Amino acid sequence: MIKLVVFDLDNVIIDGEGIDEIGKLVNIEDQIAKITEQAMQGEIDFETSIKKRVGLLKGASTDDIKTLANEMPLMEGAEETVSSLKENGFDVAIISGSFDIIADIIKEKLNVDNVFTNSLVEEDGILTGEVTGPLVSGSKVDVLSKFIEDKGYSLEECVAVGDGANDISMIESAGYGIAFNAKPALKENADIIVETRNLTDVRDVIINLNSENTEEGADVDKEVEIETEVVESTDVVVENQEEQVADATEEVVEVEEAEEAVEEAVETEEEAVEEETVEAEEEAVEEEAEEAVEAEEEAEEIEEAAEEEAEEATEEEAIEEAEEEADEEVVEEAEEEVAEEEAEEIEEAVEEEAEEEVAEEAADEEVVEEAAEEEAEEATEEEAAEEEAKEEKPKKSKKSKNTLPEPDFELADTIEGVRAQKDEREAKIAQVADEREAFNREAKEQRKIRDELNTELKLNLAKAIEFRDQRNEINREVEENKRARNKVNEEIKNLEWSSGKKDRIRIENEIKKIDKIIETRVLDIKKENQLVKTANDLRKQLAEITEDNKVKEEAEKLKKQSEEYHAKVVELSEQAQEAHEQMLSYFRKTDEIRTAADEAHKLFIQARKNASAKHEEFKVILSEIHVINKRLGSNRARRRKSEKTSNAPGKRNREEKEKAEAIFDKFKNGKKLSTEELLLLQKYDIN
C-alpha cells in the first residue's frame, strides 16, 4: 500500500527551473541553462553542476530571488494534485536539488508536509556563490531513505516523481518511479511514464495504484470463498440427484436451490474481480482474472447439473400429467416440446366436449380412476422404498413425494356448474403453460448469450496474458542490455581515468587559460615570457601523459559497445510499450465482456425463477382439475373403457402387451419412463 509520494520541485511542482530563473536576475541565464541541461541529460554529475551554477550567481540579491519565487508559476494541476493526495491519506514531500529560498514559498502555497533542498549562502542579503545542503554531494535516495526511516515507512510504500537524471537514484529505489515529462535518461529507469504536463494525470495513476494494492490482499480471501461456495453447491446437487424419486415438485425446489448457489457464486466472483485494474505492473489482477474464469467454469458445471435435474423433473412431471390428463387433453406436459401440443389438445377437448358431452364424461371418469389407482400404486411403492431405506440407513428418512398442493376452492352445486369450473381451469392452465414456456425460452436465450460471452471472455483473457508474457520477456531483455551497457560504461570510466585523462584535461584547461591571457591582455615582456614558458612546460607534461594508443583503441571499442547496448535498450523499450498497450486493451475488453455476461446471467436466473413460479401455479390448477374430475366421474368409466379396449381389433397384440408389462415392472422399480413407454403403458391399461 502506498503511503508516501515524493516530488521533485523544478519542472514538476513548478513550471520551470528555479536556478535558471535566478540566472536571469544577473544576466547569465544562458550559461546556467547550458549547465542545467547537461546535468539533466546526465552528461555531468549533479555536484559539479550545482557548484558551477551557484558560483555564477555570486552577487545576486536574496530579496530579488524571493520576489521571483512568489511569481514563479506552478505546474498545471499542482494544487489540485497535492490537495487530493493529502485528502486520500498520502504523505507528500518534496526532495529537490533546488534551494530553500524558493522551496519554502512553494511549501506554504501547497501546504506540503516535508521539503528537503539545498541552501544558498548569503551575506547581508547578497549571494556569496556558495551552496550547502544534503543534496550537494549526497543523492536524493540518501535523503529519501533517512526520511522514510524516521517516518517508519519502507521504500516499497513510496512513489517518486521526477524529470531529470539526478532523480534516477530516487526513481529506481522507490516502490514506483514515475517519469513526468522527463528526459530520456530518466525514462529508461522509470516504472511509469507520464508524457503530459498536468500533474492530475500523475495523481490519477497514484490513486489507481493504491486502490489495486489495497484490494490485492482481500482478493485471495474472496477467491477462497468462491471455491468454498462452489464445492458446497456441488455437494448439494449431487445429494439431491441421489435422493431424487420421480417428483416434479421436489425437483423444481432442488433446481432453484442449485440456481441460487450458482447465482451466489457468480455474484461473489463479480465482487472479487469487478475492482480489478488493467495496470500492467499489477500481475495480481491478471491472476485474479484467471481464477475468476475458473470459478465461472465451476459455476457453469453446477448449473448444468441443476438443469439436468430440471430435465429429469420435467420428464417425471410429464409422466404424471400425461397419466392423469391424457384422455381429456387438459394437462400441460412439463417438457417444452409437448407443451404446445397440449395447448392444442386442450382447445380440441373444449370443442369435443360441446359436441360429445357424454363421451367426455366417460373419458373424465376413466382418468379419475386411473389417477387414483396410479397414486395408490406410487404410495405403495413409496412406502416400500421408505422401509428399504430405513433398513439400509436407519438414521435417514424420506418424506412423501408425488403430491400436488391441496386445492382451496369450492365445487359448484350442480353438474353444469362443475363443468363450467372445469372449462375455466382448462383455459387457465393452457395460459399458464404458455407463460411458463415463454420464460423457459427466455432462460435458454439468456444462457446462450452468457455462454457465448464467457467463451469470448476466455479468448480475450488468453490474448491479454499472451501480451503480458511477451512484455515481461522483452523487459527482461531490456534489463539484461541495461546491465551490459552500465558495465561497459563503468569499464570506460575506469579506463579513461587510469590512463591519465583527468590530468590531461586539467593541463589542457590551464594551457587554454594562459593562451587566452597572452592573446587578450597587454603584458610586459617579462611576464609574457614567463607565461609562455609555463605553457610550454605544461605542453611537455601533456605530451608525457598522452593516452596510450592501445588504451585509446580499447576505450573506443567499449564506447561502440555501449552505444549498441543503448540502441538495443531503446528498441526493446518501444516493443515492450507496444505489448503493454495491447495487454491493457485486451484487459479492458475483458472487463466489458464480463459485465455483459454477468447481466445475461442475472436475466437467465430471473427467467428460471419466473418459470418455476408459473410451474407452481400450474400444479395448483392441476390439483383443482383432479377434484373436478372426481366429482364428474363414476365406476362406469372403468367398465366402458374395458369393453371398448377389448373390442378394438389390433390395439392389443401379445408382443406389445408383454412389452407393456415389462415397462410397468420398470416403473415399479422407480426407474424413469420415456413418453413412448408411458403411452404404451396407458394403451394396455397395465396397473
N, C-alpha and C positions, 0 to 999 in steps of 0.2 A: 504494500500500500504506500502511495506517495504521500510524504508529509512536508517536504521542503522543496521550494522552487527557487533557484538561484539564477539571476540575470546578470549579464554584462551591462555596462552603462552606455558607452559610446556606440551609436548606430543600432542600439537595441532598445533601451529605455528612452534615450534622447535621440532625435533625428539629426545626427551629426557627430563629428569627432571633436571633443572638448578642447584638446590641445591645439588642434588646427585653428579653431575659432580664436583662442588666446593669441596665436601667432599673428592673426590679422591686426591685433592691437599694436604690435610693434613692427608691422610690415615685413614679416618673414614667413608668411603663410606658405609660400611655395616651397621653401626649404624644409619646413616642418612636414608639410603634406607628403613630400617625396620620401622622407624617412619613415613616416607613418605607414605609407603604402608598402614599403619594403618589409616592415615589421608584420603587417597584416598578412602578407603573402608568405611569411616565414623565411625571407631571404636573410635577415639578420635577427639576432636574438633580442628579446624584449628589453633586457637590462641595458644593452648598448644603445638601443634606440631611444629609450626614455631619458637616459642621461644626456644624449646628444641634443634631443629636442628641448629639454628643460634648460640646458646650457644656453640655447639660443634665446630663451625668454628672459634672460637677465635684464633687469631694469624695468620690467612691466609693473604696472600699478595693481595692487590687490583690489582696490576699490573698483577699478575698471573691470576686473575679472568678475567680481561679484555682480556687477550690473549686467555683464554679458550672460552670466549663469541664469539670472532671472528671466532673460529674454530668449534663452535657447528653447526651441520647440521640442515638445515631447513627441515620441514616435506615435503614429496613429493607433488608437486603441489602448495606449499605455495605462491611462487612468482606469478605464473600464476593466482591463485585464487584472491589474493589481487588486482592485476592489473586489472583483468577482472571486479571485483565488482566495483572498482572505475570508470572504463570506462562506466559502466552501471548506474552510478549516485548514488551509495550507499556510505554513510559514513562508514568508517572502523575504529574500535577501538579495543584495547587490554586491558582487565581487568584481572590482574593476581596477585596471592599472591607471585610471584617471585620478583626479585629485579631489580631496575633501572639500575644497573651496567651491566646487561645482556640485559634488555628490550630496553634500548636506542640504543644499537648497532643494534638490530633487527629492531627497528623503522626506522633507517636510511637505512638499506638494502632494506626494503619492502615499504618505503615511506608511512607508516601508519599515519593516521591523529592524533589520540589521543592514549596515553598509560597511564594506571594507575597501579602502582605497589608499593611495599614497598621499603625501603632503608636500606642498611647495614651500621651501624655506624662504622666509622674508624678513627683512629688517626695516623697520619704520615704514611698513606698507609698500616696500619695493622688493621684488623677487631677487634673490642672490644668484640664481642659476643652478641651485642645488635641489635635490629631491630626496625625501626619506620615506620609509614605509615598508610594510611586509611584502609588497609586490614589486619592489625594485630588483632585488636579487632572488627573491623566492617566487614560487609558481602559484597559480590560483588554486591548484589542487591541494597545496600545503595549507593555505588559508581555509579552504573548504573542509579539509579533514579535521583540523583543530576545532572549527566551529561546530561540526556535527558531533564531535566527541563531547563538547561541552553541553550540547543540547540533548544528547542521548539518542541521536539518530544513527542510521547506517547509510553508506553510500547508495545502497540499493533503494533506499526510501527517498532519494533525491533526484530531481530533474534539473539539468543545467542547460541554459540557453545562451548562445554566443554567436559571434560573427567572424572572428579572425583567428589567426594561427596561435596567438597567445591564450586562446580558450581551449586548445586541444587537450591539454592535460586534464582540465576540469570536465570536458565533454566525455572523454574516454572513461573516466573514473566513476562518474555518476551512473545511477541506475538507468537513466535515459538521457541521452545527449541530443539536443535539438539545435540544428544549424539554421539560424534565422537570417535570411537574405545574405548568406555567408560567402566567404572566399572559398575557392576550390580546395585549398589545403585543409579547411575545417570540414567541408562536406564529406571528404573521404573518410573521416573518422566519426561522423555523427550517426546516430541511430535513426533519426527522423530529420527530414529536410523540409523547411517551410520557405517557399520562394517569394511569398508576398511581403509587403511592408506594413502589415496590420497585425498587431500583437494579439488581437482577439482570436486569430487563427491558431496561435500558439496556445492560448488559454483553452480553446476547444479540444485540442489534442491532449493536453494535460488532464483535463477533467474526464475525458473519454478513457484515457489510460487508467486513471484511478478507479473508475467505475468497473472496468474489466477486472482489475486486481482485487477489488472489494468482493466481487461476486465469485471469484475463482474458487475460494475455499468452500462456499456454500454449494457450488455445483456438484461436488463429489457426493455430499450427503443426499442431494436431490436425486442424483442418478441411482444411489443405493435404494432410495425409496421407490423409484420406478421399478427397479428389478424385483424388489420385495413384493410390490403390489401385483406385478405380472405373474410371479410364481404362485402367490396366493390365489389369484383369479384362475389360474390354470388348474390348481388343485380342486377348486370348486366345480369347475366344468367337468373334470374327469369324474369326480364323485357323483355328480348329477347324472352323467351318462351311464355309470354302472347301475344306479338305482332306478333308472327310467323304466316305466311299465306302461306303455301304450295309452298315455292320457294327455290330451291337448292342454288341459288346464294347468297341470303341473309343469309341462314343458315350456309353456309361454312364460311362467314365472321364472323358470331357470334361465330362459333366454334373456329376460330383462335383467336378471342379476348379472349375467355374463356381460351384457352390453354396458351396464353401469360400471362394471370393473374395467372394461375396455376404455370407457369414456374417462374414468378417473386416471387411468394410466397415461392416456394421451394428454389430458389436461396437465398432469404433473410434469410430463415431458415438455409440454409447451412452456410451463413456468421455468423449467430448468434451462431452456435454451433461448427464450424469447429475448433476453437481455444480452445475448452473445454478441460480440463485436466482430468486425471484419478486419481489425487491425492486424497486420501481418506479423507483428512481433509477439503476439499472444497466441502461442500454439495450443494453449489450454482451450481456446474457443473451438479450434478445429477438432480437437479430441472429443470435446463435448458434443459437437455435431455428429461425429461418428457414433457415439454412444446413443444419441437421440434416435438415430436411424435404426440401431439395433433394437431399442425399446419399442419403436413403431412396428418393427417386424414381429416382435413377440406379441404385441397387442393385436396385430392382424391375425396371428395364429389363433389367439384366444377367440377372437371374433368369428373366425371361420369355424372353429369348433362349436361355438354357440349357434351359428347358422345351421350347422349340420343337425344340431339338436332340434332347431326350429323346423327343419325339413322333415325330421322324423316325427316330430309332434304333429306337423301338418298332415302327414300321411295317416297317422293314427286317428286324427280328428276326422279325416276324410272317410275312414272306415266306419267310425261311429255314426257320422252323419248319413253316409250312404245306406247303412243298415236301417237307420230309423226313418229315413225320409225318401228312400229310393223310389217307391211306387207312386207317392203323391207328388214328387218332384218339387219340393218346397225348400229343402235344406241346402244351403250353400256349402259345398265341399271346401276344405281349407286350402287344398292345392290351388295355385293360381290359374293353372290351365283349365281346371274343372269349374272354376268359379263362374266364368262366362256361360258355360253350358248350363249350369244350374239355374242361372238367372232366366235363361230362355225357357228352361223346363218349368220354372215357376209360372211364367206367363201362360205357357200351354196348359198347365194344370188348372189355372184360373178359368181359361176358356172351356176346357173339358168339363170342369165342374158345373158350369152353367148349363151345358147340354146333357150331361150324363150324371146327374147328381147321385143316383142310386149306386152306379158303378164306383164312383169316387168314395162314397161312404164305405163300401166294401174294402176298397184299397186302404182307406184310412184305418179300418179295423184290423186289417192284416198287419199293417205297420206297427200299430199299437201292441198287438200280441207279440210280434217278432221282437220289438224293442224290449218288451217286458221280459221275454224269455232270454234275450241276449244279456240284459243287465243281470238277470238271475245267475246265468252261467258265469258271467265275469265276476260276480260277487263270490260265487263258489270257488272259482279259480284264485281269487284274491285271498280268500281265507286259507286255501291250501298253501298258497305261496307264503302267507304270513306264518303259518305253522312251520313250514320248512325253514323259513328264515330264522324263526325262534330257536329251532333245533341247532342250526349251524351257528348263529350269532345270538345268543341269549340276551345280550345287552342292547341289541338294536331292533327297533320295531319300525314298521311302515304304516303310514296312515292310508285309509281307504281312498282309492282313486276312481277315475272314470265317473265322476259325479258332476252333474250340472247344478248351477245355483238354484235354490228354492224359488219358485215363481211367487210373485207378490201381486196377484190380481184376482178379481172375482169373475167367475164364469157367468155368462148370461143365463136367464131363467129358461129361455126357450131354445129349441134346436136351431131355429133361424138366427137367433141372436148369437149362438155359439159359432155358427158358420160365418157370420159377419165378422166376429172376432178373429176367426181363422184367416179370412180374406185380408183383413187389415194387417195381421202379423206376417202373412206371406209377402205382401208388398213391402213391408218394412224390413224384413230380413234380406230381401233382394237388394234393397237400397244400401243397407249396412254392409253387405258383402261387396258391393261395388265400391263403396268408400274405402273399405279395407284393402281391396285390390289396388286402388289408386295410391294409397300410402305405401304399399309394398313396391309398386313400380317406382315411386319416387325414391324409396330407400335404395333400390337397385341402381338407379341412375346416379345418386349421390355417391354410392360406394364405388361405382365405376370411375367417376370423376376423381375421387380421392385416391384410388389406386393408381390411376394414370399420373396424377401429380406426384405421388410418392416415388414412382418409377423415375420421373423426370428429376425429382429432387436428388435421388441417389446418383444419377448421371452427373448432375451439376456439382455435387459434393466431390465425386471422384475427380472431376476436372480441376476443382479448386485445390484438392490435395496434390494432384499431379503438378500443378504450377507452384505450389508451396515447396514441394520437394525439389523441383527444378531451381527455384530461387535459392533455397538453402545450399544446394550443391554449388551454385555459382558463387554465393557468398563465401563458401569455404575456399574456393579457388582465389577469390579476391584477397582473403586473409593470408593465404599462402604467398601470393605475389607481393602483398604489402610487407610481410616479414622479410622476404627475399630482398625487396628494394631497400628497406631500412638497414638490413645487414650490410648491403653493398655501400650505402651512403656512409655508414659508420666506418667501413674499411677505407673509403675515400678520405674521410676526415682525418683518420689516424695516419694515413699515408702522407697526406699533404703536410700535416704539422710535423711529423717525424722527418720530413725531407727539408725542413728549414723554411717552409713557406711563411711562417709567422714573422721570422726575422727579415726575410726578403721584402715582405710588404712594408714593414716598419722602415727599412732603409730606403726603399723606393719613395715613400712618402716624405722622408727627410730631404732627399735629393730634390724632389719637386718643390718643396718649400724654399730651399736655397736658390734654386734656379729662378723662382718667381721673384725673390728679393733682388737678385742681381739684375733681372730684367726690368723691374718696375721702380726701383729706387735709385737715387743719386748717392753713390758711396765714394768715400776717398779711396785712393788706390791701395792703401794698406789693408783696409777692411775688405775690399773686394777680393784682393789676392788671398786673404785668409779664408773667405767663403769658398772661393774656387778650389783651394787646397782641401778644405773639408769635404766638398762634394766629390773631389777626385778620390779621396781616401774611402769615402762611402761606396763609390763605384767599385773600388778594388775589393772591399768586403762583399759587395753584392756578387761580384764575379766568383768569389770563392764559395759562396753558398748557393750558387745556381743549382737548380734541381738536377739530379741525375737523370739522364735520358731514359734509362730503364724504368726508374720510378715514375717518370712522367708518362711513359707509354702505358704502364700498368694503371695509372690513375685515369687516363683517357679511356682505357678499356672498361674500367669499372664504371665510369660515368655513362658510357654507352649502355652497359647492362642495366644501370639504374633507370635510364630513360625508357628502355624496353619494358622493364617491370612496371614502371609508372603508366606507360601506354596501355599495358595489359589490364592494369587495375581500373583505368577509366573505361575501357571497352567492356570489361566484365560487369562493372557497376551499372552501366547502361542496360545490359542484358538482365541483370538482377532486378532492376527497377521495372523493366517491362514485364517480367514474370510476376513481380509483386502486384502490379496493376491488374494483370489478368486474374490472379488469385482473388483479389478484392472484388473484382467484377462478378466472379462466379459465386463467391460467398454472399454478396448482396442478392443475387438472383435466387440463391438457395433459400434465403430468408423470405423472399417474396412468395416462392412456391410453397414453403412450409405454411405460411399464413393462409394461403388459399386452400391447401389440403386440410388444415385444421377446421376451416369454415365448412368445407364439404363434409367432413366427418361429423360435425355438430348437426348439420342438416340430416345426415343419414340416421344418427341416433334419434333425433326428434321424429323422423318419419316412422322408424321402427316402434317407438313408443305410441305414436298415434295409431298404428296398425294393431298393436296389442290391445289398446283401449277399445277399438272397434270390434276386435275379436271377443272381448268380454261382453260387449253389448250384444253381439251375435248369439252368444251362449244363453244370455238371459231370454232373448226372444225364442230361441230353440226350446228352452225348458217350458215356456208358456205354450208353444205348439204341442209339446208332448201332452200337457194337461188337456188341451182341447181335443186332441185325437182320442185320448182315453174316454172323454165324455161322449164322443161320437161313435165309439167302437162297440163291437159285440162279438160273441164267440162264433157267430155265423161266418165271420170273415175267414176264420181258420178253415172251416169246413168248405166254404166256397173255393178257397184257394186250393185245397187238397183235391177237390173234384176237378177243378179247371186244369190243374197241372197234370193230373193222372190221365185226362183225356187228350192232352195236347200231344199229337204224334211228333216224334223226333226230338223232343226237348230234353228227354232224359235217357240217354243211351248208357249202357253199362260202364263203358270206359270213362265217360265224364263223371258219372256218379262216384266211381271208385276214386277218381282224382279229387272230387269234392270232399269225400270223406277224409282223404289224406290231408287236404288243406285244413279241414276242421281240427284234426289232431294237431297240426302245426300251430293253429290259433290257440288251442287249449294250452299248449306248452309255452305260451307267452311270446311267440315269435310274431314278427310283423308280416302283414299280407299286402300283396300288390293289389291294385284296383281290379285287375283281371281275375285274380284269385277270389277276391271278395264277391264279384259278380257271379262267379261260378258257384260259390257257396250259397248265395241267395237263390240262384236258379233252382237248386235241388233241395232247398229248404232244410239243409242239414243243421240240426241244433241239439 
